Amino acid sequence: MGHLSVQGQKMSKSLKNFTSIREALTPGADGTPPWTSRMIRIVLLLGSWKDGVEITEGLVNLSKAWEEKITNFFLKAIDIELSDKDTANNPPSPSHPLSIALEKTQKETDAALCDSFNTPLVMQSISNLVTEANSAISTDPNTDTAPILSIAHWITRIITIFGLNGSASPDTTTIGWEGVSIPTLAQPFVYPLSQIRDEVRRQARAKVVVPEVLEKLASQPLPAASTPENMPYATAYQTFQSQIKTSLAQPVGVETELLRLSDSLRDTVLWDLDIYLEDRDAPLPALVRPVDANMKAARAAKEHEAEEKRLAKQRRLAEEAAKKAAAAEKAKVRPQDMFKTDEFAEWDANGVPTKLKGGDDVPKSRRKKLEKDWKAQQGAHERWKNEQK
């Protein structure tokens, strides 16, 4: 293919402006590599093989956005496949708009690859197809999902042929690419747990808690046998059930407590197991997805920002407290004594300076300001005395 370029110059050893693939895939101090092998491949696929590829921040961001878009679509498709086994086995209707869109994209892909392997056009066609599928899902949650699964299987085949799915075979019957599914050991527990949480959260948000329904969900047996290998997931399942029962026994604040438990399960318990529940608007269930490097980086940035705000507030409160303490200390001084310094030689009966140290009279403008300060101190001192009573 054509040369790789960066900042308008060809990558070259002599210019020392290149990064080796090994370096790009080496984890940094935070344990995350600057690139993943999939990111590198997507960047190259977004450019024409026979032309040079300019490695710009914009192209890298485009690659990340494309990957995230496809990942999110795969997650939705997997969710559909797991929640509706009948749909997964039904062939899609050829007249369905999404079936027509898929056929159109397949023809575009074939033509593009026959046109000197025009991969940028294929990548754009795939993105457009996902946009149509996402629109159908969000517009009508009850839409026929068989065409969506067909699209997901076809995209899986193409991205696997393009080398974006590790060493998987293009003939795989699964949906998605490496890293899009939670661990196999977690699935028997986390998917049912997510469904329980969906109902708990739905009732709590609607402020219509039906104890009998939640009690039944909290009393369901473990969906799979517990073993040392899957113990963390089984424990998460049973602990959430126990917490539901405890919350239902509260005389007040049940809804608030159930929402707190739902958030804690999502943000702490499962997050610590590298699993995230992505809440969606009802009636769509939460998406069950693995925690990836981008999500960890986003949370770290958010936590860093929150910590910076906390420290800034802490400093502001400390400064305000220091000013208040200094003002209180200053208020203790009688106004008659506040100007008794070696800067002045004579004072009137109230203690306002009349002569400077050298014997000259205090200028009228200066005296006027001193009298104003004296009155302010008098008021502050009186308030201080009243506080001491």
N, C-alpha and C positions, 0 to 999 in steps of 0.2 A: 504494500500500500504506500501512499505518499508519506512524506516526512511528518513527524510530530513537531509542532511548534509551540513555543510558550513566549508570551510578551512580544509577539511579532518576529521572533527569531527561531530558527531551526534548532531543535534539541541536539546538542553536540558535546562530545567529551572535551573537545578543545575549548569550547566556550564555558564549560563547566556549569551548564544550565539545565542539566538533565537529572531525572530521578529514575533509578532502576526500579523494576517491578518488585524486586525483593525488598527494597527500601520502602516502597509505597505500601507494602503489605505487612511491614514490621510494626507491631504495636508500640505506641508512644508511652509516655510516663503514666498516662491514665489507663493504660491497658487496651486502648482502642487504636487500631491502625488508621492512618490517614485515609486509606482507600480499602475497599474490599475487591476481590477478584471480579465480582459481579459489577461493581461500579466501573471498573476499568473497561470491561467488555461493553457495557451500555454506552459509555462515552465513545468508544470506537464504532459501535453500531449506529450511533447518531450522526456519524460522519461517513462520507463516501469512501469506499476502500481505495479508489484510484486517485483521490485527492488528498491533500494534506489535512491534518486535523489540528486546529488551534486549541490548545488546552487553556481555556479561559475559565474564570470564576462562573461566568454565565452558563457555560457548557456543563460544568460540574454540577451547578445547581439544577440545571435542566435534567441531568442524569438522575440526581437524587429524587426530584419531583416525579419523574417517570417511574422509578422503582417504587416509590411510596404509593403512587396511584395504583399500580398493578398489585402490590401487596394488599392494599385495602380491599380491592375487588376480590382477590383470592380468598380473603378472610370472610367476606360476605357469602361467597359461593360455598365455601366449606361449611359455614353456618347453616346454609340452606340444605346442603347435602346431609348433614348430621341430624337436622331437625325434621326432615321430611323424606324418609326412606322411599316412600311410594313415588314421589316426584323424581327422585334420583334414578328410578328404574323405568320411567316413562319417556318415550321418544317425544321430542318437541314437535309442535304443529308447524309445518312448512310455511303456513300463511301468517304466522305470528310475526309482528314487526321486528322483533329481535332475531328471529330466524332469517328473515330477509336481510337484515343488517349484517348478520354473520356471513351469509352467502356472498354478499357484496364485498365484504372485507377479505374473504378468502380469495376471490377473483383478483382484487387489487394486490394482494400479497403475491399471488402467483405471477401476475404481470410485472410487478416491481422486481422480484427476484430474477425473472427472465431478462430484465433490462439491466444487465451488468450488475446484478446483486445490489439493487438500490435499497439498502437496509434502512436509510433514514425515512423513506416513504413507508416502509413496513411498520417501523416503530410508531410513526404518526397514525397510521391506519389502526393499529392495535389500541392506541390511546383514544382515538375517536370512538372505537367500538365499546371500550370500557365506559366512556362518557354516556353513551346511549343506554347501556345496561344499568349504570348507576342511576340514571334519570328514571328509568322504569321502576327500579326498586324503591326510590324515594317518593315517586309520585303515587304509586299504588303498591302498598306492602302486600296486597293479596294477588299481585300479578302472577301469571303462570311462570313458575320458576324453571321449568324444564329447559327453555331456551337459554336461560342464564347459565345453567350448568353446562350446556353444550358449548357456549362461548368460553367458559372457564377451562373446559377440557381442551378446546382447540388452542387457546392462548398458551396453555401449559405445554402443549406439543411444540408450538413454534418457538417459545422461549427456551425450551430444552434443546431443540435443534440449533438454536443460536448460542448454546453454551452457557446459558444463564441459570442452569439448574444443576450445577455440579456434574457428577458422573451419571445422572439419571438417564434412563432410556427414553427416547421420544415416544415409545409405545406404552409409557406408564399409564395406569388407569386412575392415578390419584390427581388431585387438583393442587396447583401451586408449585412453588419452588422451595428449595431448602430454607429452613428458618421461618416458614410461614405458619407452621403448626406447632402447638404446644407438645411437650414430650408425651410419648405414647403411654407411659406410666401414669401421667396426670389426667389423661382424657376421661377415663371412667368416672372420676371424681369431680373434676373441675366443670365439665359441661353440665351435669345435673346440679352442681352447686350454684352455677351461674343462673340456671333456671329458677332455683329457689330464691336467690337474691333478687332476680327480676320481679318476682311477685311481691316479695317483701317491700322492695323499693317502690313499686307501683302503688301499693296500698298506703304506704307511709306518705308519699307525695300527695296522694289524693285525700289524705286525712280521713280515710274510710278503712280502718283496720278491722278485718273479720277474724277474730281470735281462733275460731274453729278451723279456718282454712290454714292459717299459719301454724297452728298447733299440729295439724296433720302433716304439713311439710317438714316441720321440725322433728317429727317422730318417724320419718321414713328411715328404713335400714340403710346401711352402707351399700352403695350400688355395686361394689366389688369387694372381693376379699382383701383384707389389709395384710401387707407384707412389709418387711424391713425396707424394701426399695421404694414402695409407694407411700410409706408412713406419713411424710409431710403433707401430702394431698388428702389422705384419709383424715388426718388430724384437723386440717382446715375445714373439711366438710362437717365433722362432728362438733367442732368448737362453735361454728356458726349456728348450727342447730340448737346447741345448748344456750347460746346467747339470745336466740329468738325467744326461747321459753322463759328465760329470766326477764327479758324486756316485757313480755306479755303479762307478767305478774305485777308489773309496776302500776300503782294507782293512777299516776298522771305522767304526761310526757312520753307516752309510748311511741308516737310517730317520730318525735325528735330522736329518741334513742335508736329506733330501727334504722333511720337514715344515717345516723352516726356509725352504726355497725356495718351498714352496707358500704359506706365510704371507706371504713377501716379495712374491710375485706378486700376492696379494690386497690386501695392506695398503699397498704402496708403488708397484710398477710400474703396475698397472692403476688404482689410486686416483689416481695423478698424471695419468692419462688420463681422469679423471672416470668411471671404471667400477668397480663393486664386485661381488665374488663373495660372495654370502651363503650360507655353508655350512649344510647341513641334515643331519639324521640319515640315515645310509645306510638304504636304497639310493637315496634321493632325491639327485639331482645338485644342485650349487650353483646358486642363482638368479643369473642375470646381469642386473644392473640399473645404471642410471645413478646417479651420485652426486648427491644433491639437497642443497638448502640445509639441511634438517633433519639429514641425516647429517653434513654438514660441521660444523654447530654442535655436534652431539653429540660428534664426535671432538675438536673444539677444546676443549670443556668437559672431556673426559676427559684430554686432554694438559695442560690447565691444572692440573687436580687433581693429576696425576702430577708436574708441575713443582713445585707447591706442596709436595707431600710430599718431593720431592728436596731442595728448599731447606730445609725444616724439619729434615730429617735432617742436612743439611750444617751448619746452625746448631747442632743438638744435639751433633754430633761436635766442632765447633769449641769449644763451651762446655766439653765434657768434657775436651778437650785443654788448654784454658786452665786449667781447675781442676787438672788433673793436673800441668801445668807449675808452677802456683802452689804446689801442695802439695810438689812436688820442691824448689822454691826455698826454701820454708819449712823443709823437712827438713834443709837444709844447716846451719841455725843450731843451735849446741850448746844443750842445755837450760839449761846454766849461764848462758848469755848472753841467753836469750829475754826475760827480764823486766828487763834492765838499761836501763831508760828513766827519764826524769825524773819519772815518776809516783810512783816509789818512792825512799826515802832509804836503807834498809838491807836486806840480803839475808842468808840463811843460807849455809852452806858449799856447798849445791847451787845457789844462785842464786835460791831462792824468796824473794820479798819478805817482810820482817817488819815494816817501818815504811813508812808513807806519806810523801809529800814534806813534809807539814806537821809530821811528828814523831810522829803518832799511830800506834798499833799497827794492823797490818792486821787487820780483823775476822776472827773465827774462820771464819765462813761463807765469806768471801772467800778466806781462806788455803786452806781446804779445796778450793775450786774451782781455785785456782792450782796446788796440789800435783797435782791430777788432770790439769790441762793440762800440767804439767811432765813427768809420767810418760808421757803420750801423745807429747810431743815427744821424749822420750828414746828411746821405741821407734821413732819415725819416723826419728830421726837415726841410730840404729844400723843400720836397714835401708838407709838412704842410704849409709852408710859401706861396708856389705857390697857394695852394688851397684858401688861405685867400685873394688873389688879386682879 
